[in-house]
């Protein structure tokens, strides 16, 4: 329903209209002017805030145009009640408002045409379409942003002028106001006209698509990351951006929804958003050999239909949830999992995914997670007894089905936080909830708010404790450093906002040097953030920064729920606890959930936290350390070769299979099939196996570069 301020503004606006009617009937010019001012200001405030209530008012027949029309009709009623119905101002006001509404239709039509004609069939980033086709500048933002509201508010001059005339009996004010309103409305319509014709509009769809196909032929992408989803799922593609940047082959990211493009994190990889399925299916993707899919969605079929590339489901996390073994996965040529656990999940689920089609590639995204080597990550600069450990509480959200096992927040959250805050010797608590927390369940929202209150109160009490003031100077220095870093990041990213989709397509090129500097600055920001917080200060961490993995790195242990967060944290090798909120019992809980087999299992009372804290404070007493290492290998694969090396190797191997298939099709037979008994001998002109292998070596994406690199390495060794 919006914030309290938005609700108050909406209430004032809706109450203002009965007051307008009452003031018109009395009649009272001052009262009418005051009520009109309230309705204007409240309306403007709600639009400036982009309030959800604006849409709701339209649903109950109280939309923007209706509100303005009612106010104007009530002004005419006021004039009639003041016995001004025979005056020229009265008739001029009626003619003005009728003419003013006559301008609304061409204004709305022009705005719609401009937006439609500037909407591209494909929107891109890091793809130079501007050198291939002419893309003109967008109209000034002031013309298009909240255009209907701006146009209707032009009646303000006429309303004020007529009210002054009603109060003073001098018609000049009314005529001047009416003239200003009509002139401004006419000018607003006229200045829009050039943007719907000639050189002010981008080329038509055919020319744009032809330009993009030309870029495809020149760039020759080899590996595609394909993604479709709602705005809430943008994180699923963002988690793969760094991996795509590290591929040995030429990458391309294909998106299907414009909102995902808007929410996508900065990257140097070429990106194209293709909302139309027909446009996608008509694109020349003949050089692509491997297509990677981060989500199982219906629109995947638009690319899955292409036989010249191999299709791989890579997912967007690794957990024991049912989504990790979706039967739709059998539509792909291969399914890539982090480790052996993913392979076993499909085997147990028996959903039609064959074992030979599963490839273990690790989790490249986990590279930033630092491995625990014993000792406290957050122990420097704490109290005199040598510092305190940090425990991260990162519960997942409540989900859609109301299952009590989804999140620990409702039944165990407050107990977990209370026990951690009361721990002796003390610990630092970091609370980072899932961003969807409380969006479905009111109970979860209430529990979250109670936990935040507990942590804020405990942080204030600890801040007043002189034992925790040792690092005050470093904190002040870090806070100043944070301000400087944020200013530089804002300077580098400030020019990224474009006028509209067409302009963003033309200008949306990421400078690799600036991108590298931003990544470096974000790392420095993260370091300064934790120093500014102090190694003892309890923190509630909302939003995207600091990132979850940054929280992992400064923590000595974690408490969480069944989700990919647990699987990711296992990469650190640190102790962790998982809450059995559904009260399945320790043995059954471990049987059903692979990722908790090396965890401390918490009941809803959280009494078992003592075991976790003992392991943190005394690594020698950590009985589950060897089991965590074994579980890490099982879930995430070996540490060597690195995950990105495994991933690149899997891409190369699958590209080889795709090329083998394509060459076989060109030769009229499968390159891997064995002729049946009695079948005709192969054509003498057909390439033999050695020739085919040679062709493959030259044709495979990234192979030539890899061979050249291997040759240089051999030269260095020989030398």
N, C-alpha and C positions, 0 to 999 in steps of 0.2 A: 504493500500500500504506500510505500515511500517513507521518507523521514518525517519526524514530527513537524518540522518547519514546512514541508510540502503539504502535509495534511492541513496545517493551519492556513496556509495560503489558499488551498482549494476551498476550505470552509468559508474564509473571508470573501472569496470571489463569488461563491454561490449565494451567500447571504447578502452580498452587495446588490444583487439584481432585485430582490424584493424591496430593498431599501430604495433603489432607484425608482421603482414603480410607486412606492409610497410618496417619495419626494415629488414625483411628477403629478400625482393626484392632489397633493395638498394645496397649491404647488409651492415648492421652496427651491430656489436656484442654488443657494449655498449647500443645502443638504444633498441636492442632486449632484453638484460638483464634487462633493466629498465622497459620495458613494461611487461615482464614476471613477474617481482617482484610485480608490481601493480596488475596483475590478480591473482597471488597466494594469496597476502595479503587480497585483497577484497573478494575473495572466502572464505578464512578462517574466516574473520570477519563475513560474512553473516551466515555461518554455526554455529559459536560460539554463535551468537545472536538468532539462531533458526528462522531466518527471514522468513516471509511468502513469500518473493520474490523468495526464492530458489525454492519453488514449482511452482511459476508462470514461472520461467525460463524453467523448465522442460516441461511445457505445450506448450511452443513456440519452441520446438525442440532445446533448448539450455541447456540441462540437464548436470549434473555433469560429467559423462563419456565423453560426447561430447566435453565439454570445455577442458578437459585434452588431449583428442585425437587431437583436433585442434592445441593446443599448441605444442604437440610433432611433428605433421606433419609440422608445420611451422619451427620448429627447423631443421628438415631434409631438408626443402627447403633452409634454411639459409646455411647449410653445402654445398649444391649443388651450391648455388650462390657464395660461397667462393672458388669454384673449389676444394672442398675436396671430391667430389663424387667417386674418385678412391682410397681414403684412407681407411684403415682398420677401423678407427673410424666411418666412414660413415656407413659401412655395420654392424658394431657392434651395432651402435645406432638403426638401423632399426630392427635388430634381438632382441635387448633388449626390444624395445617397443612392438613388436609382442609377445614375451614371457611374458612380463609384463601383457599384456591384457589377455594372456592365463591363468594367475593366478587369474584373476578376477572371472571367473566362479566357480572354486572350493571354493574360498573365500566366494563369495555370497551364494553359496549353503550351506556351513557349518554354516554361520551366521544364515541363515533361519532355518536350522535344529535345531540348538541350541535353538533358540527362540521358535520354535514350540514344541520341546520336553520338554522345561521348562515351557510351558504354562499349567496351571492346569485346569482340568475340573471344579473345584470349588476353589475359593480363599477365605481365611478366615482371621479373626482377633479374638483374644481372644478365639480361639479354639485350643486345644493342639493336632494337628495332628502329630507333630514331634515325639511323643512317640509311635505312632501307625504305622507309615511308615517312611522309610528313605528318607529324602529330602536333597540332597547334596548342598554344597555351590554353589552360582552362579559363573560363570567365572568372572575374574577381570573386573571391569567396563571399563577399558581402552581397552579391546579387542572388546567389543560390541558397546559401545557408539560412534555414528557417524563413524561406521566402514568403510563404503564405502569411505567417505572422507579421512579417515586416510590411507586406502590402496592406493588410487590414489595419495596421496601426497608423497608416497614413491618414485615416479619418480623424485622428486626434486634432489636427489643425482646425477642421470644420467644427468639431464638437466644442472645442474651446472658444472659437470665434462666435458661434451661435449662443453659447452660455453667457459670454460677456455682453452680447447684444441684449439678451433677455434680462440681464441685470442692470444695464445702463440705458436701454431704449435707443441706443445708437446703432443703426443697421450696418455701419461701415465695418465693424469688427466681424460680423457674420459673413459679409461678402468677401472680406479678405481671407478669412479662414477657409471658406468654401473654395475660393480660387486657388489657395495653396494646396489643398487636398487634391483637387482635380488635376492641377498641373503636375504635382509629384507622381500621381498615379499614372498619368499619361507618359511622363518621362521614364518611369520604371519599365513600362511596357516597351517603349521605343528602344531603350538601350539594350534590351534582350534580343531584338530582332536579328542583328548581325551574327549572333552566335548559333543560328540555326541554318546558315547557308554559307556557301563559298568556302574560303580558306579558313574559316573559323571552326570548321568541323573536321574530325579525323576522317581518313579514308573509310570506305565501306568494308563490310566483313570480308568479302572475297579478297580484297587487296591486303588486308591485315593478315589473313590466314596464309596468303601466298608469300608475304614477307617472312612470316614465322617458318614456313616450310623451307624457305631459302636459308634461314639461319640453321635449321636442323641439318640440311645437306652440308653446310660448311662445318658446323660443330661436330657432327657425327657422334651423338651421345651413345654410350655403350651400356650404362647401368642407370636404371630409373628407379626412383623412390616414388611410389604412387600412394596418394592419400585422399580419402573422402571422409567427412564427418561434420558434426555440429561444432559450434564455436567453443563449447566446453571441452572438446577433444583435441584442441590445437596442440596441447602438450605432447600428444602422442607422435606428432611429426617433428616437433621441436627437439625431442630427445635423440633423433637420428641425424640431426644436421651436422654435428661434429664428425660423426662417422662418415657421412657422405663426403665431407671435405677431405677426408684422409684416404679415400679410395684411390687405387692405382689406375682405375679406368676413368673415362670421361663421364661425369655424373649429370643427371638431370632430375629435378623434382617436379612431379606433375600433381597439381591439386585440382579438386573439382568444385570447391566452394570459395567464393570471394571472401567470405568472412574469415576463413582459415588463412588466406594470404595476408589479410590485414593484421591478424594476430600472430603471424609467424615471426620467430626471432630472426635477427640479422644473420645472414650467411653469405658466403662467397660463391655458393653453388648456383648455377642457373635454375630459375624457378618459372614455371608456367602454370597459370590457373586456367582450366578449360571447363567452364560450366556446362557447355553443350555436349551431350554424348555423341551426336553425329559429327561434330567438329573433331572430337578426339579420335573417333574411328576413321576419319579421313586423313589424319596426319600421317606423314611419312616417318615411321619409326623403324625403318628397315635395318638401321645400324644397331639398334638396341638388342642386346643378347640376354640381359638379366633384368627382370622387373621385381622389385621388392615391395611387399605390402605390409603396412604396419597395423592394419585393422581389417576385420572381416565385415564388409559392408556390401550392399547390393550393387553399387556402382562399380565395384571391382570388375564386373563382367565386361565392361566396355574395353578393358585392356586384356583381360584374361582370354579373350577371343583371338588374340594375335598369336599365331603358332610359331613365328620365327624367333621368339624370345622364350626363355624359361622363366617360370613364375614361382616366386618364393614367398612364403609367409614368415615374416620376422617378428611380428607382434609388437607390443609396446610395454612389456613387463614380463616378469617370470614369477608365477605364484601357483598355489595349489587350487585356485578358484576354477570353477567349471569353464570359464571363458578361455582358459589356457588349453583346453582340449575340444574346441568347437568342431563339430563334424564338418563344417564348411571347409576346414583346412585341407580336406582331401581333394579339393578342386585345384590345388597348386601342384607344381612339379616336385617341389621339395618344401619341407618345413624346417626352419633353422631354430634350434634351441640353444640355450646357454651351455648346458651340460647334460650329463647322463640322465638327470632327473626328468628333464623335459621329454626325453625319448621314452622313459618308462611310463610317464603319465599317459602318453598316447597308447602305449601297449596295454596298459590296464584299462583305459577307457574304451578301447576297441571301437573307435568311431570311423574306421576305414582308412586311416593313415598308415601306410606300410612302413615298416622299420627301415627298409633300404632307402626310403625317401626322406629320412630325417638326418640332418647334419648338425653336429655340435660345433658351434662357432664362438662360444663365450659371450660376454656382454661388453662390447666396446665402450658403452657409456659409463662403465664402472671404473675406468682408468683414473679419474680424479680421486677415487676413494683411497685414502692412505691405509696401509696395512699396519695393524697394531703390533708393536714389538715389546709389549709389557710396560708397566709404569703408567702414570696418569698423564693424559693429553692436556688436561687443563689445570695442572698443579702448580705452575710457576706464578709467583707473586701473590699467593694466597695468605692465609694466616700463618702465624709463627711456627705451627707444628708441621710445616712442609707442604701446605697446599691441600686443596680439596678436589675430589674427582667430579666430573660432570656427567649427568645422566640425562639423556634425551627421551622425552615422552612424545611419541609421534603416532597417535591413534589414527586409524582410517575413518572414513565417514560411515554413516548409518545404512547406506544402500537404499534400494527401492522397495525391498520386500519385507522390511520390519523384522528380519531375523535377528535375535539378540546376540548371535555370534558374530555379526558383522563388525561391530565396534565395541571397544571396552568403555567408551565414554559414559554411557548411560548407567551401567551397573557397577563399574569398577573405577571409573576415571578419578572421582574425588578421593577414593581410598588410596589409589596409586600416588597421587600428588601429595596428599596429607602425609603418607608414610615417608616419601622422599624428603619433604620439607622438614619432617621431624627427625630425620636420620641423625645418629650420633655415633661416630664423628660426622660432621656435616657434609653434604654434597651440594653441588649447584644443579639446579633443574632448568632445562630448556624445554619449552612446550611448543611444538610445531604441529598443529592439527591439519588434517586434510582440508584443502580449500572449499570442498563441498559441505563441510560439517554444518549441520543444522538446517540445511536447505530442504530436507524432507521431514525430519522428526523434530517436533517441538521439544521433546525430552532431551534429545541430543544437544539442541541449541541451549537449553537451560543448563545442562551439565557443563557444556563448554564455557558458558558465562561464569558459572560458579568456580570453575578451575582457574580461569583468568583472574578472578577476584582473589582467590587464594594466593596465587603466585605474585600478583602485584603487591598484596599486603606483606607477604614474606620478604619480597625484595626491598620494600621500604624499611622494614625492621632490620634487615641485614645491612642496609646502607647506613643506618644509624649506629651500627656496632663498630667500635674502633678497631676491632681485630681485622676488619676487612677493608682497611683504608690504605694498605701498603702500596698499592699500585695506582694511587690517585694521580700522580704526575704523568705517568705513562698514558693514562686514560685521557687526560686533558690534551696531551700532545696528539693522540690518535684521533680525537674528535675534530681537532683543527685539520689534521691530514684528510679526514673524511670529507670535510667541506671542500677542500681543494680538489680532491679526486672527483667528487660529484659535479663540480663546476666544469672540469675538463671533459667529463663524459657528456654532460649536457651540451657543451660546445660542439663536440664531435657528432652527436646524434641530433642536434637541433634542426639541421637542414634536411632531415629525412622525411618530414611531412610534406606530401605533395598535394596539389590542388584537387585532383580527382584521379579516377582509375587510368584514364588515358595519359595524363601527365606523369603519373607514377610509373607507368609502363615505359614511357620515354626516358625518364630521368632516374629510374630506380636501379642504379648501378652501385654496387658496394665497392669502395676502394679497399683493396687487400691490405694496404699499409695502415689505413685508419681502422679497419676491422681488427687487425692484429694489435693495434694500440689499445682499442677498446677492451679486448680480452685481457691484455696486460693490466689495464687500469681496474678492471673488475676484480682481478686477483688481488691487486693492491688494496682495493676497497674492502674486500672480504677480510684481509689481514687486519686492516685498520679498524673494521667494525668490531672484531672480537677483542682487540686491545682496548677499544673505547668502552666496551661493556664490562671489562674487568673479569678476572678469572673466577670470581666468586658470585657474581650477580645473577640471580634468577632472571630468566627472560621468557616472554611470550613472543614468538616469532611468527608473524603473519605475512602473507604476500609471497612474492617470488624470490626476494632477496632478504637475507642470505639463503642460498639454495639448500635443499635437503642434504646433499652430499657434503656441503660445507659444515652443516651441523654434525654429520657423522664424524668428520675429521677432528672436531674440537671436543667430541664426547668420548667418554670412557666406557659407556654402556648405553643400551637403548631398551625402552619398553614400548611395545607396539602390538598390533593385531595382525591377523592373517591378511597379508597383502604383499605386493611386490616390494614394499619397503623393507620387509624382513629379509627377503632373498638378497636384496641389494646390500643391506647392512652386513650380511654374512661375509661379504667380500673384505670387510675390514678385519675380520678375525676376532673382534672384540666380543665380550660377553653380552648377552641379550636375553630379554624375557618377553614372553608372549602370553596374553591373557586368554584363558579359556572361559569366555563370558557365557557361552551356552552350557557350561558345566558338563562337558562330555566325560570328564575324568582324564587324568594325565595320560594313561596308556592309550585310550581311544583317540584322544586329541592328537597324540604323536603319530598314531597309525594313519589317521586321515590327512595329516598335514606334514609333508616331508620337511618343510623349512623349520619346524619347531623341534626337530629331533635332538638338537644340541642346545636347546633353550631352557631357561628356567620357566616352568609353567606356573602362571599365577592364577589363583582363584579370584573371585570377585572381591574378596577381602584384601587382596594384595599382601597377605602376611608373608608370602614366600620371597618378598623383595630382599630380605636379609641375606639369602643365599647369593643373589646377584651382587649385592654390595660387598659381600665378603670376597667374591672372585675379583672384583674391581680393585679393592684395597690390598689384596694379597694374591698376586698372580700364582704363587706357589700352591695356594689352596684352590686354584681354579681347576676342578676335576674334569670339566667338560672341554678344556682347551683342545686336546687331541681330537675329540669328536667334532668340534667346530671346524677344524682344518680338513678333516675327511669330508664333512658335509659341504664345505666350501667347494672342494674339488668335484663332488657329486652334482651340486646344483649349478656351478658356474664354470666348470671345466678347469684344466690345468693353468698354472700361471705362465708357463712357457710352452710354446711361443705365445706372445701376447695376443689378446683377443682381437685386436685390429689386424694382426698378421693372419690369424685364423680366418677372420672375416674376408680379408682380401683373397686369401687362398681359395676359399669357398666360392667367391665370385668368379675367379679365374677358371676354376674347374667347371662350374656350371655354364660359363660362357663357352668353354670348349665343347660341352655336350650340345649346346644350342647350335654351334657352328657345325658340328658333326651331323646333326639332324638336317640342317639346311643344305649342306653339301650333298647329303644323301638324297634329298628331295630333288635337287638340281640334276642328279645323275639318274633319277627315275627309280631309285630303290633306297631303302634305309641303309645308312652307312654302317649300321651295327648288325644288320640281319644276316643270317646264314642261309644261302640258297637251299631250297627244299630238294630232296632226292628227285632226279629226273628233270630238274629245272634247267633251262637253257644256260649255256656258259655265258659269263659276263662278256659284254662288248669289249673287243680288243682295244677299242679307242678310249674306253673308260679309264680313269686314273686308277693306278694300283694303290695299295695301302700306304706305301712309302710316299707316293706323290700326294695322296690325301693328307697324310700327316704333315708334309711340308706345307701344303696349302693352309692347313689349320694353324700352323705355327705363325704364318704371316698374317692370317686373318683374325686371330683371336684378339679381342679388345685387351689392350695392355700388354699382350704377349711380346710384341716387338720391343717395347720399352723395357720389359722385364729382362728379355734376353740381352739387350744392350747393356743394362745395368750389371747383369751377371758377368758379361764379358769384361766390363771395366773392372769389376771386382777381381776377376781372375788375373787380369793384367797387373793389378796392384800386387796381388799375392806372388805372381811369378817374378815381378820386379824386385 
